[in-house]
Amino acid sequence: MCGIVGILGKHEVSPLILDALKRLEYRGYDSAGIATINNGILSRRRALGKLINLSDLLVHDPLPGKSGIGHTRWATHGAPTVSNAHPHQAGRVAVVHNGIIENFRDLKAELKAKGHSFETETDTETIALIFSDFLNAGDDPKQAVQNTIARLEGAFALAFLLDGEEDMMIAARKGSPLAIGHGDGEMYLGSDALALAPMTDRVTYLEEGDWAIIRRAGAEIYDANGQRANREMRKIHRQTEANDKAGYKHFMAKEIAEQPAVLRDAISHYLSADRKAIHLPEGEIDFTAIDCITMVACGTAYLACNVAKYWFETLARIPVELDVASEFRYREPPLSPKSLAVFVSQSGETADTLAALRYCSGKVAKVVSVVNVSESSIARDSDLALPILAGVEIGVASTKAFTCQLVALVSLAILAARQRGEINSTREAELVGQLESLPGIVNTALATEKSIRLVARQLAEAGDVLFLGRGLMYPLAMEGALKLKEISYIHAEGYASGELKHGPIALIDKHMPVVVFAPKDALFDKTISNMQEVMARGGKIILITDKAGAAEADEGVWKTLIMPDVPPFFAPILYAIPAQLLAYHTAVTKGTDVDQPRNLAKSVTVE
């Protein structure tokens, strides 16, 4: 969850580290800090809250030095305080950490028995103290880091800086991602390539268990066994536009508005040259040899998988098992060697999803990932990684990544259906044509923003909201609820409409808004029947439908939002737009922090 940056530079590094941390602040914004070496002396600056507070501190209390490490924190162990902020220091050692040290209580007890006192409540302080003890016992830095990480259980990405060592930075990873950047007489370290993009386009990704001694002349990388390792240097695309809101008030608003363009790119990627069929440029999947699909993800990505389950089962007639990544491997599910395992993650670094993927490796016919970061850990550990091409997504609440995930997944479903003989080439061409029309339809939906904003202003007064849908709209109901509670802090729940009378209807009163997703499809009448049950009990209905649906069912509803017509099979992609805009404008009305909502982080790299 936390963000790490390190630089061995030619110039003052504090401003560069601060800028890189801005690109990682989506990973956590409870506190931030920087440590540097200047004239051989290790110094730190730390501040509570968002990065702007650290920036202000550095104006009044500069931190010189051409070697440094930085950190932006999402709190796991210990409350957000200045003393718990990274970097932590013990003796000659400063360290920043992303992850969780699971055995830190045992380590802490051991260190206390040796006479050490603790200044923080974090698990990370134990790392600094252990490293310092090894140095004091006579280890050189290389021996000390190897001995230190051997004591640690859990997940970690680490960067060390040592007093008196201006040309040395030490890195280590297990579970959490870490990348080394190569410059001209300079070296860099970052939680992901995005942090390093303005400084270099040459990156080496550390693999599981790797650690490295980094100097300005290059990096010595060692594997988990302490053997020298050769890791590929990769050329990455510099995405420098990430910090630009392009005139929008929030990144989330910008990312919602970008959807017609990114959807067009994602759709085009998965089309054949004649644009009449689905094609996978990254490699083939033989769906005729597949007897079932296991889909695993977290959060919004998991809800994208819920939509995909409908698509695969109704169109391709392949049974799909869904699971939340954090639960998947702990029940030790049996897996068919003829099954396909699909893992969906925007960042490609989600810790639970990565662990689930590794559980499946070698147990299934093929491991496929759907990711937004092509060089991520999940992508690299997959047999086949499918890009969603959403571009950098900074807002913590996922928007364009969700709809682009749906594009990749529906493309897979269409391909599977054709391979298995469930549809012919004519039907495939028809579906592809409908898919290609979506960016324009989404653009039309965005034009309803003014109406949605007016509804949101009244929704902001609610304490609880229900979202209802049937069929393909049921996952959208859950996604709408998730978006609303993520950024507005209003309690919201998404339900299958038919489940209403099995409990949730007890909550209905005149103060309870109920958002109903109901395009005029095969399940429209049943959804409207459930809506009437709510209205009979005084519930306030916000009906999101199309013109035909509104003409038939908007009598007596509190608010109606009309979407453009869309082929029912692709309705989830379109109806994500009002779900996103409703949450966004509700949050704006309430004055919450839309892009960085409390207690959340964009990339969840700890279990």
C-alpha positions in Angstrom: 0.0 0.0 0.0 2.8 2.4 0.8 5.0 4.1 -1.8 8.8 3.9 -1.8 11.3 6.0 -3.7 15.1 6.1 -3.7 17.7 8.1 -5.6 21.4 8.1 -5.9 21.8 11.3 -7.9 24.1 14.0 -9.1 22.0 16.8 -7.7 19.9 17.6 -4.6 17.5 14.7 -4.4 14.8 15.9 -1.9 12.8 17.8 -4.6 13.1 14.8 -7.0 12.0 12.3 -4.3 9.1 14.6 -3.4 8.0 14.8 -7.0 8.2 11.0 -7.3 6.2 10.5 -4.1 3.5 12.6 -5.6 3.2 10.0 -8.3 2.9 7.3 -5.6 0.6 9.1 -3.2 -2.3 7.1 -4.4 -0.7 4.2 -2.5 -1.1 5.9 0.9 -1.4 9.4 2.4 -1.4 9.0 6.1 2.1 10.4 6.4 5.3 11.0 4.4 9.0 11.3 4.9 12.4 11.6 3.3 15.9 10.7 4.5 19.1 11.9 2.8 22.9 11.6 3.2 24.7 14.9 3.1 28.5 15.1 3.8 28.2 11.6 5.1 25.5 12.5 7.7 22.1 10.8 7.7 19.1 13.2 8.3 15.3 12.9 8.1 12.2 15.0 7.6 8.7 13.5 8.3 5.2 15.0 8.3 1.7 13.8 9.2 -1.0 13.7 6.6 -0.7 14.3 2.9 2.4 15.0 1.0 1.7 18.7 0.8 2.6 18.8 4.6 6.0 17.3 3.9 6.5 19.7 1.1 5.7 22.7 3.3 8.1 21.3 6.0 10.9 21.1 3.5 10.4 24.7 2.5 11.1 25.8 6.1 13.5 23.1 7.0 15.4 21.9 3.8 17.0 18.5 3.6 20.2 18.7 1.5 21.9 15.6 0.0 22.4 13.8 -3.3 21.4 10.4 -1.9 18.0 9.7 -0.4 15.0 7.6 0.2 11.3 8.6 0.6 8.0 7.1 1.7 4.3 7.8 1.6 2.4 5.7 4.2 -0.8 3.8 4.5 -0.9 2.9 8.1 -1.0 -0.8 9.0 0.8 -1.1 12.4 0.5 2.1 14.5 -1.7 5.1 14.1 -0.9 7.9 11.6 1.6 10.0 13.6 4.9 11.8 12.9 6.7 9.3 15.1 5.3 6.3 13.1 6.1 8.0 9.8 8.8 6.5 7.6 11.8 6.6 7.2 12.6 4.9 10.5 16.1 5.2 11.9 18.2 3.1 14.2 21.9 3.9 14.6 23.5 4.3 11.2 20.4 2.8 9.4 17.4 4.5 7.8 14.7 2.3 6.2 11.4 2.6 4.4 9.0 -0.3 4.1 5.9 -1.4 2.2 4.3 -4.5 3.5 3.7 -6.3 6.8 6.2 -8.1 9.0 4.1 -10.9 10.4 6.6 -11.9 13.1 7.4 -8.4 14.3 6.0 -9.0 17.8 8.5 -11.9 18.3 11.3 -9.8 16.9 10.3 -6.8 19.1 10.3 -9.0 22.2 13.7 -10.3 21.3 15.0 -6.8 20.7 13.6 -5.6 24.0 15.3 -8.4 25.8 18.6 -7.1 24.3 17.9 -3.7 25.9 16.5 -1.9 22.9 13.8 0.7 23.4 11.2 1.6 20.7 10.2 5.0 19.5 7.3 3.9 17.3 4.3 1.5 17.2 5.3 0.1 13.7 6.6 -3.3 12.6 9.2 -1.4 10.4 11.2 -0.2 13.4 12.2 -3.7 14.2 13.8 -4.0 10.7 16.0 -0.9 11.3 17.1 -2.2 14.7 17.9 -5.7 13.5 20.0 -4.3 10.6 21.8 -1.9 13.0 22.6 -4.8 15.3 24.2 -6.8 12.5 26.3 -3.8 11.5 27.4 -3.2 15.1 28.3 -6.9 15.4 30.8 -6.4 12.5 28.7 -7.3 9.4 29.4 -5.3 6.3 26.2 -3.9 4.7 25.9 -6.8 2.3 26.0 -9.4 5.1 23.7 -7.2 7.3 20.9 -7.0 4.7 21.1 -10.7 3.9 21.0 -11.6 7.6 18.2 -9.1 8.3 15.8 -10.3 5.6 16.4 -13.9 6.7 14.8 -12.9 10.0 11.6 -11.4 8.5 8.4 -13.2 7.9 5.6 -11.6 5.8 5.6 -9.3 2.9 8.1 -6.4 2.3 9.6 -4.0 -0.1 12.6 -2.3 1.6 15.0 0.5 0.9 17.9 1.2 3.2 20.2 4.2 3.5 23.3 4.1 5.7 25.0 6.9 7.5 28.4 7.5 5.9 27.5 5.7 2.7 26.7 8.4 0.0 27.1 6.0 -2.9 25.0 3.1 -1.6 21.3 2.2 -1.4 20.1 -1.3 -0.5 16.8 -2.8 -1.7 14.9 -6.0 -1.0 11.5 -7.4 -1.9 9.3 -10.3 -0.9 5.7 -10.1 -1.9 5.6 -6.3 -2.4 6.9 -4.9 -5.8 10.1 -2.9 -6.3 11.8 -1.6 -9.4 15.4 -0.3 -10.0 15.8 2.5 -12.4 19.0 3.1 -14.4 20.2 6.6 -15.3 23.4 8.2 -16.5 25.6 8.1 -13.4 22.4 7.9 -11.3 20.3 5.1 -10.0 16.7 5.1 -8.8 14.4 2.9 -6.8 10.6 2.9 -6.8 7.5 0.9 -5.8 6.5 1.0 -9.5 7.7 2.4 -12.8 5.2 5.3 -12.6 7.3 6.9 -9.8 10.4 6.7 -11.9 9.0 7.7 -15.3 10.2 11.3 -15.4 13.7 10.2 -14.5 14.3 7.1 -16.6 12.7 4.7 -19.0 15.1 1.8 -18.2 13.9 -0.4 -15.4 14.8 -3.7 -13.8 12.1 -5.4 -11.7 13.3 -7.3 -8.7 11.8 -10.8 -8.5 10.5 -12.6 -5.5 13.1 -12.8 -2.8 15.6 -10.6 -4.5 17.8 -8.0 -2.8 20.3 -5.5 -4.3 23.2 -3.4 -3.5 22.8 -0.2 -5.6 25.5 2.3 -6.4 25.6 5.1 -9.0 27.6 2.8 -11.3 24.9 0.1 -11.3 23.2 -2.6 -9.1 24.3 -6.0 -7.8 21.2 -8.1 -7.6 21.1 -11.3 -5.5 18.3 -14.0 -5.4 16.7 -15.4 -2.3 19.6 -17.9 -1.9 22.2 -15.1 -2.0 23.5 -15.9 -5.5 24.2 -13.2 -8.1 21.2 -12.9 -10.3 20.8 -11.4 -13.8 17.5 -9.6 -14.2 16.4 -8.2 -17.5 16.5 -4.4 -18.0 13.3 -3.3 -19.7 12.4 -0.2 -21.6 9.2 1.3 -20.3 6.8 3.8 -21.7 7.1 7.1 -19.8 3.6 8.1 -18.7 4.2 11.6 -17.6 0.6 12.8 -17.9 -0.4 11.2 -14.6 -0.2 14.3 -12.5 -2.2 16.5 -15.0 -5.9 16.9 -14.2 -6.4 18.6 -17.6 -8.6 21.3 -16.1 -10.8 18.9 -14.1 -11.4 19.5 -10.4 -10.5 15.9 -9.6 -8.6 13.0 -11.2 -11.8 11.0 -10.9 -13.7 13.4 -13.0 -11.0 13.4 -15.6 -10.9 9.6 -15.6 -14.6 9.3 -16.0 -14.5 11.7 -18.9 -11.7 9.7 -20.6 -13.8 6.6 -20.9 -14.9 7.0 -24.5 -11.3 7.3 -25.7 -9.8 4.5 -23.6 -12.7 2.2 -24.4 -12.1 2.8 -28.1 -8.4 1.9 -27.6 -9.2 -1.2 -25.6 -11.8 -2.4 -28.0 -9.5 -1.9 -31.0 -6.8 -3.9 -29.3 -9.0 -7.0 -29.2 -10.3 -6.8 -32.8 -9.1 -8.7 -35.8 -7.6 -6.9 -38.8 -11.1 -6.9 -40.6 -12.8 -5.8 -37.3 -15.3 -8.6 -37.5 -13.8 -11.0 -34.9 -12.0 -11.0 -31.6 -8.3 -11.5 -31.6 -5.8 -11.7 -28.8 -2.5 -10.1 -29.8 -0.7 -11.4 -26.7 -1.3 -15.1 -27.4 -4.0 -17.7 -27.9 -6.4 -19.5 -25.5 -8.0 -22.8 -26.6 -11.4 -22.6 -25.0 -12.4 -25.9 -26.5 -10.0 -27.6 -24.1 -11.4 -25.7 -21.1 -14.1 -27.3 -18.9 -14.5 -24.4 -16.4 -13.1 -20.9 -15.5 -12.0 -19.8 -12.1 -12.1 -16.0 -11.7 -10.4 -14.2 -8.8 -10.1 -10.5 -7.9 -10.7 -7.9 -5.2 -12.9 -4.8 -5.0 -14.1 -3.3 -8.2 -12.2 -5.9 -10.2 -14.1 -8.6 -8.4 -17.4 -7.0 -9.5 -16.1 -6.9 -13.1 -15.6 -10.7 -12.7 -19.3 -10.9 -11.6 -20.4 -9.3 -14.8 -18.0 -11.6 -16.8 -19.6 -14.7 -15.2 -22.9 -13.8 -16.9 -21.2 -13.3 -20.2 -19.2 -16.6 -20.1 -22.0 -18.7 -18.9 -24.8 -17.3 -21.1 -22.8 -16.8 -24.3 -20.0 -19.4 -24.2 -21.8 -21.9 -21.9 -18.7 -22.3 -19.7 -19.3 -22.6 -16.0 -17.5 -20.0 -13.9 -16.4 -20.0 -10.3 -15.9 -16.7 -8.6 -13.9 -15.9 -5.6 -12.7 -13.0 -3.5 -8.9 -13.2 -3.7 -8.4 -12.7 0.1 -10.5 -15.9 0.7 -9.5 -18.0 -2.3 -6.4 -19.9 -1.3 -7.3 -20.4 2.3 -10.1 -22.8 1.5 -7.7 -24.7 -0.7 -10.1 -25.0 -3.6 -9.8 -28.1 -5.9 -8.8 -27.0 -9.4 -9.3 -28.9 -12.7 -6.2 -29.3 -14.9 -8.6 -28.4 -17.7 -9.6 -25.2 -16.2 -8.7 -21.6 -16.9 -7.8 -19.3 -14.0 -8.4 -15.6 -14.7 -7.0 -12.9 -12.3 -8.1 -9.3 -12.7 -6.2 -6.4 -11.1 -5.9 -2.8 -12.1 -2.4 -2.3 -10.6 -1.3 -5.9 -11.2 0.2 -5.8 -7.7 -2.8 -6.6 -5.5 -1.3 -8.9 -2.8 -4.2 -11.2 -2.3 -4.8 -11.6 -6.0 -1.1 -12.3 -6.6 -1.1 -14.9 -3.9 -4.1 -16.6 -5.4 -2.5 -16.7 -8.8 0.6 -18.4 -7.3 -1.7 -20.9 -5.7 -3.2 -21.8 -9.1 0.1 -22.0 -11.0 0.8 -25.5 -12.1 -2.8 -26.7 -11.1 -4.7 -25.3 -14.1 -4.3 -25.4 -17.9 -3.5 -21.7 -18.1 -3.2 -18.7 -15.9 -4.5 -15.5 -17.5 -4.4 -12.0 -16.0 -6.3 -8.9 -17.0 -4.2 -5.9 -15.9 -3.6 -2.2 -16.5 0.2 -2.4 -15.9 1.9 -4.7 -18.3 5.1 -5.1 -16.3 3.4 -5.7 -13.0 4.0 -8.8 -10.8 0.7 -10.4 -11.7 1.4 -9.9 -15.4 4.9 -11.3 -15.2 3.7 -14.4 -13.2 0.9 -15.2 -15.7 1.0 -17.5 -18.7 -0.9 -14.8 -20.6 -1.4 -11.1 -19.6 -4.1 -9.2 -21.3 -3.9 -5.4 -21.1 -6.9 -3.2 -20.5 -5.2 0.0 -21.8 -7.0 2.4 -19.5 -3.9 4.5 -19.0 -2.7 5.7 -15.6 -5.6 5.8 -13.1 -4.9 8.1 -10.1 -8.3 8.3 -8.5 -8.5 5.7 -5.7 -12.1 4.8 -6.8 -11.7 2.9 -10.0 -13.7 4.1 -13.0 -12.1 3.8 -16.4 -10.2 0.7 -15.4 -13.5 -1.0 -14.5 -15.0 -0.4 -17.9 -11.8 -1.3 -19.7 -11.7 -4.5 -17.6 -15.2 -5.3 -18.9 -14.1 -4.8 -22.5 -11.2 -7.3 -22.1 -13.5 -9.8 -20.3 -16.3 -9.5 -22.8 -13.9 -10.0 -25.7 -12.7 -13.2 -24.0 -16.3 -14.4 -23.7 -17.1 -13.7 -27.3 -13.9 -15.5 -28.4 -14.8 -18.5 -26.2 -18.3 -18.7 -27.6 -17.1 -18.7 -31.1 -14.4 -21.3 -30.5 -16.9 -23.6 -28.7 -19.4 -23.3 -31.5 -22.0 -21.5 -29.4 -22.1 -18.6 -31.9 -21.1 -18.5 -35.6 -19.0 -15.9 -37.3 -22.0 -13.9 -38.3 -23.1 -13.5 -34.7 -19.6 -12.7 -33.6 -19.4 -9.9 -36.2 -22.7 -8.6 -34.9 -21.4 -8.6 -31.3 -18.2 -7.0 -32.4 -20.1 -4.2 -34.2 -22.1 -3.6 -31.1 -19.0 -3.5 -29.0 -17.4 -0.9 -31.4 -20.5 1.3 -31.0 -20.0 1.6 -27.2 -17.6 4.5 -27.0 -20.1 6.7 -28.8 -22.9 5.5 -26.5 -20.8 6.1 -23.4 -20.1 9.7 -24.7 -23.8 10.3 -24.9 -24.3 9.0 -21.4 -21.7 11.4 -20.1 -23.8 14.2 -21.5 -26.5 13.4 -18.8 -24.0 14.6 -16.1 -26.0 17.7 -15.3 -29.1 15.7 -14.5 -27.1 13.3 -12.4 -25.5 16.2 -10.5 -28.9 17.5 -9.5 -30.0 14.1 -8.2 -26.7 13.7 -6.3 -27.2 16.9 -4.4 -30.3 15.4 -2.8 -28.7 12.0 -2.4 -25.9 13.5 -0.4 -28.4 14.1 2.5 -29.0 10.3 2.9 -27.5 8.2 5.6 -28.1 4.9 3.8 -28.7 3.9 0.2 -29.8 0.7 -1.5 -28.8 -0.2 -5.0 -30.9 -2.8 -6.9 -30.5 -4.7 -10.2 -31.2 -8.1 -11.8 -29.1 -10.2 -14.2 -26.2 -8.1 -15.6 -27.4 -5.2 -13.6 -26.9 -6.9 -10.2 -23.1 -6.5 -10.3 -23.6 -2.9 -11.3 -25.8 -2.4 -8.3 -22.9 -3.7 -6.1 -20.5 -1.5 -8.0 -22.7 1.6 -7.6 -22.9 1.0 -3.9 -19.2 0.5 -3.6 -18.4 3.7 -5.4 -20.8 5.7 -3.2 -19.4 4.4 0.1 -15.8 4.7 -1.1 -15.8 8.4 -1.8 -18.9 9.9 -0.1 -18.8 7.7 3.1 -22.6 7.1 2.9 -23.5 3.5 3.9 -24.7 1.8 0.7 -25.4 -1.8 -0.3 -26.1 -3.5 -3.6 -28.6 -6.3 -3.9 -30.2 -8.5 -6.5 -33.7 -7.1 -6.8 -35.3 -10.4 -6.1 -33.5 -10.7 -2.7 -35.1 -7.5 -1.5 -38.0 -9.3 0.3 -35.6 -11.7 1.9 -34.4 -9.1 4.4 -33.3 -5.7 3.1 -36.9 -4.5 2.6 -37.1 -4.2 6.3 -34.9 -1.1 6.0 -37.2 0.7 3.6 -38.8 3.9 4.8 -39.5 7.4 3.4 -35.9 8.4 4.2 -34.3 5.6 2.3 -33.2 6.3 -1.3 -33.1 3.2 -3.5 -31.2 3.3 -6.8 -32.6 0.9 -9.4 -30.7 -0.1 -12.5 -33.4 -1.2 -15.0 -32.8 -0.9 -18.7 -35.7 -2.2 -20.8 -34.4 -5.8 -21.1 -35.7 -9.3 -20.6 -35.7 -8.8 -16.8 -37.2 -5.3 -16.8 -40.7 -6.4 -15.7 -39.3 -8.3 -12.7 -37.1 -5.5 -11.7 -39.9 -3.0 -11.8 -42.1 -5.3 -9.8 -39.4 -5.3 -7.0 -39.2 -1.5 -7.4 -43.0 -1.3 -6.8 -42.5 -3.2 -3.6 -40.2 -0.4 -2.4 -42.5 2.3 -3.5 -45.4 0.7 -1.6 -43.4 1.1 1.6 -42.6 4.8 1.0 -39.1 4.2 -0.4 -37.6 7.0 -2.6 -36.7 5.5 -6.0 -34.0 6.7 -8.3 -34.6 4.9 -11.5 -31.8 4.6 -14.0 -33.2 3.3 -17.3 -33.6 4.1 -21.0 -36.4 5.9 -22.8 -38.6 2.8 -23.2 -38.1 2.0 -19.5 -38.9 5.5 -18.3 -42.1 5.6 -20.5 -43.3 2.4 -18.9 -42.2 2.7 -15.2 -41.3 6.2 -14.0 -44.7 7.0 -12.6 -44.4 7.7 -8.8 -40.6 7.4 -8.7 -38.6 10.1 -6.9 -36.0 10.7 -9.7 -35.5 9.2 -13.2 -32.2 9.2 -15.0 -32.4 8.3 -18.7 -29.5 6.6 -20.4 -29.1 6.1 -24.2 -30.2 2.8 -25.7 -27.6 0.0 -25.6 -27.6 -3.6 -26.7 -28.5 -5.5 -23.5 -25.4 -7.7 -23.6 -23.2 -4.6 -23.2 -25.4 -2.7 -20.8 -23.0 -3.1 -17.8 -20.4 -1.0 -19.5 -22.8 1.8 -20.2 -24.5 1.7 -16.8 -21.2 2.1 -15.0 -21.3 5.7 -16.1 -24.3 6.9 -14.0 -23.0 4.8 -11.1 -19.7 6.6 -11.2 -21.2 10.1 -11.8 -23.8 9.6 -9.0 -21.1 8.7 -6.5 -18.7 11.5 -7.7 -21.2 14.3 -7.5 -22.6 13.1 -4.2 -19.0 13.1 -2.8 -18.4 16.6 -4.2 -21.6 17.9 -2.6 -20.6 16.5 0.7 -17.1 17.9 0.4 -15.2 14.7 0.9 -11.7 14.0 -0.6 -12.8 12.4 -3.9 -9.4 11.3 -5.2 -7.9 10.3 -1.8 -10.8 9.0 0.3 -10.0 8.3 4.0 -8.5 5.0 5.0 -8.1 3.8 1.3 -5.2 3.4 -1.1 -5.2 2.7 -4.8 -2.8 -0.3 -4.8 -3.4 -2.8 -2.1 -0.1 -4.6 -1.7 -0.6 -6.0 1.7 -2.9 -8.8 2.9 
